[in-house]
Amino acid sequence: MSESASEATNAGAVRPEAGKVGPDGKKRSFFARVVLFVRQVIAELKKVVTPTRSELMTYTLVVIAFVAVVMVFITIVDFGIGKVVLWMFG
């Protein structure tokens, strides 16, 4: 494997000690890690986009339709298993 290919493979990997070691190579204190975590949370929250009203309605209808389909599927499976159990033991 070429050197650039191994770098690309390792680029997305997260080190287990990530966040515990600063850029200078020294271990960060507990409070420094908490501050880093809070800063990262705030940065991620700034990326959140609120959906428009029409998008929200679309998403809601999709969720309701999906839940209805799953309910019908579970009902059919439950009814079938109940019939099989009654046939075997009834």
C-alpha positions in Angstrom: 0.0 0.0 0.0 1.4 3.4 -0.9 2.1 6.0 1.8 -0.7 8.3 0.6 -3.2 5.4 0.6 -2.3 4.5 4.2 -2.7 8.2 5.2 -6.1 8.4 3.6 -7.1 5.2 5.4 -6.0 6.6 8.7 -7.4 10.1 8.1 -10.9 9.2 9.4 -9.7 7.0 12.3 -10.2 8.4 15.8 -7.4 7.8 18.2 -8.5 6.4 21.6 -6.6 9.2 23.4 -8.0 11.9 21.1 -8.8 15.0 23.1 -6.7 13.8 26.1 -3.4 15.0 24.4 -3.0 18.6 23.4 -1.2 19.9 20.3 2.0 20.2 22.3 1.9 16.5 23.2 1.1 17.0 26.9 -1.8 15.4 28.6 -4.8 17.8 29.1 -6.4 18.3 32.5 -9.9 17.2 33.2 -11.2 20.8 33.0 -9.4 21.4 29.7 -11.1 18.4 28.2 -14.5 19.6 29.5 -13.9 23.0 28.0 -12.9 21.4 24.7 -16.0 19.2 24.7 -18.3 22.2 25.4 -16.6 24.2 22.6 -17.1 21.3 20.2 -20.8 20.9 21.2 -21.4 24.7 20.6 -19.6 24.4 17.2 -21.9 21.5 16.2 -25.0 23.3 17.4 -24.2 26.2 15.1 -24.4 23.8 12.2 -28.0 22.8 13.0 -30.5 24.1 10.4 -34.2 24.5 11.4 -36.5 23.0 8.8 -39.1 25.1 7.1 -42.8 24.6 7.8 -43.3 22.6 4.6 -40.2 20.4 5.3 -41.5 19.8 8.8 -44.9 18.8 7.5 -43.3 16.4 5.0 -41.0 14.8 7.6 -43.9 14.4 9.9 -46.1 12.7 7.3 -43.2 10.4 6.3 -42.8 9.3 10.0 -46.5 8.8 10.5 -46.7 6.7 7.3 -43.7 4.6 8.3 -45.1 4.0 11.7 -48.4 2.9 10.2 -46.7 0.5 7.8 -44.7 -1.0 10.7 -47.8 -1.3 12.8 -49.6 -3.2 10.0 -46.6 -5.5 9.6 -46.3 -6.3 13.3 -50.1 -6.9 13.5 -49.9 -9.4 10.6 -46.9 -11.2 12.1 -48.6 -11.3 15.6 -51.8 -12.6 14.1 -49.9 -15.3 12.1 -47.9 -16.4 15.1 -51.1 -16.6 17.2 -52.8 -18.8 14.6 -49.8 -21.1 14.4 -49.6 -21.4 18.2 -53.3 -22.1 18.5 -53.1 -24.7 15.7 -50.1 -26.4 17.4 -51.4 -26.4 21.0 -55.1 -25.7 20.7 
